[in-house]
Amino acid sequence: MPELPEVETVRVGLERVLAGRRLTRVEARRPDLRFPLPEGFVQRLTGARVVGLTRRGKYMLAALDRQTTLILHLGMTGRFEITCAGRRPGSAAPPDPKHAHVIFETEDGAVITFYDPRRFGFMDLVADGDLSTHPRLADLGIEPLGPEFGRGYLQSAFAGRRQSAKTLLLDQRIVAGLGNIYVCEALHLAKVSPIKPAGKVRARQLDALAGAVRQVLREAIVAGGSTLRDFASVDGELGYFQHRFTVYGREGEPCLTDACDGEIRRRVQSGRSSFYCPRCQR
C-alpha cells in the first residue's frame, strides 16, 4: 500500500491541476470502489470548485467550495493519472483502461482519471463540520512531519509498552501515515532494533529515531516515493527512493552502515517483513 511519501507525491501533483479549479465534468463508471460511492457523488461534485488539497496520514482531502470535503484514498493499487490535451507524459507503463473507475475534468481541460485494479481505494464526500469525526480520520495519530512529533511524543507513546518499537510506529493511532518500508528504513538509520520493546528504547535512541523518521520521509518525498510494483505519480513518473533502501528487501546482503560488518536479516512481525541489521540495530 502506498505510504506517506507516495500519497504526498500524488497530493502535490493533483494540487497543481485541481486547486482553485472548477470540476466541469465528473464520471463514475461504477457505483463502488472499496465501498459504495456516496449518494449523489457525480451531482455533488459537478460544478464544485476545489479550494485546496491537503493530506492526513495516507488520506488526501480536497476541500470544496460547498462546505464539503472529498476524501481520497489510494488503497493497494489506486493510481491517479493526469492528461492534458490528450497527451500522457511519464515513463510508467500506461494503466489498463478497464480499471478507470472515476474521471474528473477541470475548467482548464485537465482530465484526472482514477484507476484501481483491486478496488481497495475509496472516495467519500463529507460535510466540513463532520470531517474530524469521520471514522477514517477520527482516530489518526499525529503527523510525523508535524511540529508535535519528536522525542517527547515518542517517549510518552512508548512508555511502559511491551510491543516492539516497529509495531507502535506502524499503529496509525499513534503516528499517521507511516508504513512498513519507511519504518524499516528509519529504524535502521536510528540504529534501533525493530524487535526491541518500545518501553526499553532509551531517550537518546528516541531522539535519533524521531529525526530518522523525518529524514527518511523527506528524502523519499523528494525522490517521488518508492515504486515496487504499481505506484506511479500523477504524471506517470516512477518513484526512485527504492534505489536508496538500506535494509528493506535486502535480506542476506551486507549492512551499509559504516564500519558495520553485519548482514541484513528478515523477520516476520505481525504478518509483515522486518528488515534489519542485528549487529548495529540494538
LINGITA-V753769 format. One record per helix or strand. SS is the DSSP state (hx for helix, st for strand). FROM is the first residue (numbers start at 1). TO is the last residue. If there is no record, write none. Layout:
SS_FROM_TO, SS_FROM_TO
This chain:
hx_4_18, st_22_28, st_32_32, st_36_36, hx_41_45, st_49_56, st_59_64, st_68_73, st_78_84, st_87_87, hx_97_99, st_100_106, st_110_116, st_122_127, hx_128_133, st_142_143, hx_151_158, st_164_164, hx_165_170, st_175_176, hx_180_190, st_197_197, hx_198_200, hx_203_222, hx_241_244, st_254_254, st_263_269, st_272_277
